[in-house]
């Protein structure tokens, strides 16, 4: 009781100090175990994100396929198309994690990274809520509303939107997604969006040089899907959904 009387009011500070030590220890261990990961450099202004050899930190370094990502004030939106399992979502997660790790003072899985002091606004893993009576689509539009508000109130923002509006029909998806992306770009946000809907890739025509189409491809070798996970210019030419269904025994 005497100890509690003397030190109890400091308990919150002590627990915060323990948390700080654990955080520093975790970052130090990660840096020690991954000496080839780079230390990011923050630029003082603008909204640039320039990574060379970027990869996801949870994929073994000897297996990861690295890609370059270069976003800036002149080219602030990448529309990423590609077939299933080709690497689109992993690219978004790698970009988001690199920003979070950079802000935490940790090295990142890349050869080099230069970035503005971004806040991250993401809609990547969204699910319905049975208890609240929320559909997946409703949960997604609420999340995207928060990203828009973040871009308005706290620039610069890096947004990451995975399979935007996949829970609605193609007509509404195209019109809604184009309006959202145009609004984000006009608010000065920078980011990437993935899609299976090739109609969305035509937003490049309305945004001009501020938008760029990139893609991930696959190929069929001896009846099996093969992915190289390398990002290329342009719009993906085909889908592999039917082939994936056949590969697990669904008769079509």
C-alpha positions as CSV (number, residue, x, y, z in Angstrom):
1,X,0.0,0.0,0.0
2,X,2.9,2.3,0.7
3,X,4.4,1.6,-2.7
4,X,1.0,2.3,-4.4
5,X,0.6,5.5,-2.5
6,X,4.1,6.7,-3.5
7,X,4.2,5.5,-7.1
8,X,0.6,4.7,-8.2
9,X,0.2,8.1,-9.9
10,X,3.2,7.4,-12.0
11,X,2.0,4.0,-13.2
12,X,0.7,5.3,-16.6
13,X,4.0,7.0,-17.3
14,X,5.9,3.8,-16.4
15,X,3.7,1.7,-18.7
16,X,4.3,4.2,-21.5
17,X,8.0,3.9,-21.0
18,X,7.9,0.1,-21.1
19,X,5.9,0.4,-24.4
20,X,8.5,2.8,-25.8
21,X,11.3,0.4,-25.0
22,X,9.4,-2.6,-26.6
23,X,8.8,-0.5,-29.7
24,X,12.4,0.6,-30.0
25,X,13.5,-3.0,-29.4
26,X,11.3,-4.3,-32.1
27,X,12.5,-1.8,-34.6
28,X,16.1,-2.4,-33.7
29,X,15.7,-6.1,-34.1
30,X,14.0,-5.7,-37.5
31,X,16.8,-3.4,-38.7
32,X,19.4,-5.9,-37.5
33,X,17.8,-8.9,-39.2
34,X,17.2,-7.1,-42.5
35,X,20.4,-5.1,-43.2
36,X,19.6,-4.8,-46.9
37,X,16.4,-2.8,-46.2
38,X,16.9,0.9,-46.8
39,X,16.3,3.9,-44.5
40,X,13.7,6.2,-46.0
41,X,14.2,9.8,-46.6
42,X,11.4,12.4,-46.1
43,X,11.1,15.3,-48.4
44,X,10.0,18.6,-46.8
45,X,7.1,19.4,-49.1
46,X,5.2,18.2,-52.1
47,X,3.5,14.9,-52.4
48,X,6.2,12.6,-53.9
49,X,6.5,8.9,-53.3
50,X,9.5,7.4,-55.0
51,X,10.4,3.8,-54.2
52,X,12.9,1.6,-56.1
53,X,12.9,-2.1,-55.6
54,X,9.8,-2.0,-53.3
55,X,8.6,-5.3,-51.8
56,X,6.3,-6.5,-49.0
57,X,8.2,-7.0,-45.7
58,X,6.4,-10.2,-44.8
59,X,7.5,-12.0,-48.0
60,X,10.9,-13.6,-47.7
61,X,13.5,-11.4,-49.3
62,X,14.8,-14.1,-51.6
63,X,11.3,-14.8,-52.9
64,X,9.9,-11.2,-53.1
65,X,9.6,-9.7,-56.6
66,X,10.5,-6.0,-56.4
67,X,8.8,-3.2,-58.3
68,X,9.4,0.6,-58.7
69,X,6.7,3.0,-57.7
70,X,7.0,6.7,-58.6
71,X,4.1,9.1,-57.7
72,X,4.4,12.9,-57.7
73,X,2.4,16.1,-58.2
74,X,2.3,15.7,-61.9
75,X,1.4,12.0,-61.9
76,X,-0.6,11.4,-58.7
77,X,-2.8,8.4,-59.5
78,X,-2.0,4.9,-60.7
79,X,-4.8,2.6,-61.8
80,X,-3.6,-1.0,-61.3
81,X,-5.3,-3.6,-63.4
82,X,-4.6,-7.3,-63.5
83,X,-5.9,-10.8,-63.0
84,X,-6.6,-12.6,-59.8
85,X,-3.6,-13.4,-57.6
86,X,-1.3,-11.4,-59.9
87,X,0.0,-9.0,-57.2
88,X,-2.2,-6.0,-57.2
89,X,-3.3,-6.0,-53.6
90,X,0.2,-7.0,-52.4
91,X,1.5,-3.9,-54.1
92,X,-0.9,-1.6,-52.3
93,X,-0.1,-3.2,-49.0
94,X,3.7,-2.9,-49.6
95,X,3.2,0.8,-50.4
96,X,1.1,1.4,-47.3
97,X,3.4,-0.5,-45.0
98,X,6.5,1.4,-46.3
99,X,4.8,4.7,-45.3
100,X,3.9,3.4,-41.8
101,X,7.4,1.9,-41.2
102,X,9.0,5.2,-42.4
103,X,6.9,7.2,-40.0
104,X,7.8,4.8,-37.2
105,X,11.5,5.3,-37.8
106,X,12.1,1.8,-39.2
107,X,13.8,0.6,-42.4
108,X,11.6,-0.4,-45.3
109,X,11.8,-3.3,-47.8
110,X,13.2,-1.3,-50.8
111,X,16.4,-0.3,-52.3
112,X,15.5,3.3,-51.8
113,X,12.5,5.3,-50.7
114,X,11.9,9.1,-50.8
115,X,8.5,10.3,-49.6
116,X,6.5,13.2,-48.4
117,X,5.1,13.1,-44.8
118,X,1.9,11.3,-45.9
119,X,-1.0,10.3,-43.9
120,X,-2.4,7.0,-45.2
121,X,-6.1,6.6,-46.2
122,X,-6.9,3.0,-47.2
123,X,-9.8,0.8,-48.2
124,X,-8.2,-2.6,-48.6
125,X,-9.9,-5.2,-46.4
126,X,-13.5,-4.2,-45.9
127,X,-16.2,-6.6,-44.6
128,X,-19.9,-6.5,-43.8
129,X,-21.2,-6.1,-40.2
130,X,-24.1,-8.5,-39.4
131,X,-24.7,-7.0,-36.0
132,X,-25.0,-3.5,-37.3
133,X,-26.8,-4.5,-40.5
134,X,-24.1,-3.1,-42.7
135,X,-23.4,-4.6,-46.1
136,X,-19.8,-4.7,-47.5
137,X,-20.6,-2.0,-50.0
138,X,-22.0,0.3,-47.3
139,X,-18.9,-0.3,-45.1
140,X,-16.7,0.5,-48.1
141,X,-18.4,3.8,-49.0
142,X,-18.1,4.9,-45.3
143,X,-14.4,4.1,-45.4
144,X,-13.9,6.0,-48.7
145,X,-15.8,8.9,-47.2
146,X,-13.3,9.0,-44.4
147,X,-10.4,8.9,-46.9
148,X,-12.0,11.9,-48.7
149,X,-12.3,13.8,-45.4
150,X,-8.7,13.0,-44.5
151,X,-7.6,14.4,-47.9
152,X,-9.5,17.6,-47.3
153,X,-8.5,18.2,-43.7
154,X,-5.0,16.7,-43.4
155,X,-2.9,16.8,-46.6
156,X,-0.8,15.3,-47.9
157,X,-2.6,12.0,-48.1
158,X,-1.6,8.8,-49.8
159,X,-4.7,6.7,-50.6
160,X,-4.9,3.0,-51.4
161,X,-8.2,1.7,-52.7
162,X,-8.4,-2.0,-53.5
163,X,-11.1,-3.3,-55.9
164,X,-13.0,-0.1,-55.5
165,X,-16.8,-0.5,-55.4
166,X,-16.7,-4.2,-56.4
167,X,-19.9,-4.7,-54.4
168,X,-22.2,-2.9,-56.9
169,X,-23.2,-3.0,-60.5
170,X,-20.7,-2.0,-63.3
171,X,-22.5,1.2,-64.2
172,X,-22.6,2.6,-60.7
173,X,-19.1,1.4,-60.0
174,X,-17.7,3.2,-63.0
175,X,-19.4,6.5,-62.3
176,X,-18.8,6.4,-58.6
177,X,-15.2,5.4,-58.8
178,X,-14.4,8.0,-61.4
179,X,-16.0,10.7,-59.3
180,X,-14.1,9.6,-56.1
181,X,-10.8,9.4,-57.9
182,X,-11.2,12.8,-59.6
183,X,-12.1,14.3,-56.2
184,X,-9.1,12.8,-54.5
185,X,-6.7,14.0,-57.2
186,X,-8.2,17.5,-57.2
187,X,-7.8,17.7,-53.4
188,X,-4.1,17.1,-53.8
189,X,-4.1,13.4,-52.7
190,X,-1.7,10.8,-54.2
191,X,-2.4,7.1,-54.5
192,X,-3.2,3.8,-56.2
193,X,-6.4,2.0,-57.0
194,X,-6.8,-1.6,-58.2
195,X,-9.6,-2.8,-60.3
196,X,-10.9,-5.8,-62.4
197,X,-13.3,-3.4,-64.2
198,X,-11.4,-2.3,-67.3
199,X,-13.8,0.5,-67.8
200,X,-12.3,2.3,-64.9
201,X,-8.9,2.3,-66.6
202,X,-10.3,4.9,-69.0
203,X,-10.3,7.5,-66.3
204,X,-6.8,8.2,-67.6
205,X,-8.5,9.9,-70.5
206,X,-10.2,12.5,-68.3
207,X,-7.4,13.1,-65.9
208,X,-4.7,13.2,-68.5
209,X,-1.1,13.0,-67.4
210,X,-2.1,13.0,-63.7
211,X,-3.2,9.4,-64.1
212,X,-1.3,6.3,-65.3
213,X,-2.3,2.8,-66.1
214,X,-0.1,-0.1,-64.9
215,X,-0.8,-3.8,-64.9
216,X,0.2,-7.3,-63.7
217,X,0.0,-10.2,-66.1
218,X,-0.2,-14.0,-65.9
219,X,0.3,-16.8,-68.4
220,X,-0.8,-20.4,-68.7
221,X,2.1,-22.9,-69.0
222,X,1.2,-26.6,-69.4
223,X,-2.3,-25.9,-68.1
224,X,-1.1,-24.1,-65.0
225,X,-1.3,-20.4,-64.1
226,X,2.1,-18.7,-63.8
227,X,2.7,-15.2,-62.3
228,X,5.8,-13.2,-62.4
229,X,4.5,-10.4,-60.2
230,X,6.2,-7.7,-62.3
231,X,4.4,-4.5,-62.9
232,X,4.1,-3.3,-66.5
233,X,2.8,-0.3,-68.4
234,X,-0.7,-0.2,-69.7
235,X,-4.0,-2.1,-69.1
236,X,-4.2,-5.8,-68.6
237,X,-5.5,-7.6,-71.7
238,X,-7.3,-10.6,-70.2
239,X,-8.7,-12.1,-67.1
240,X,-7.9,-15.5,-65.5
241,X,-11.1,-16.0,-63.5
242,X,-12.4,-18.8,-65.6
243,X,-9.1,-20.6,-65.7
244,X,-8.8,-20.4,-61.9
245,X,-12.3,-22.0,-61.6
246,X,-11.3,-24.8,-63.9
247,X,-8.0,-25.3,-62.1
248,X,-9.9,-26.3,-58.9
249,X,-12.3,-28.6,-60.6
250,X,-15.3,-26.4,-61.4
251,X,-16.8,-27.6,-64.7
252,X,-17.6,-24.6,-67.0
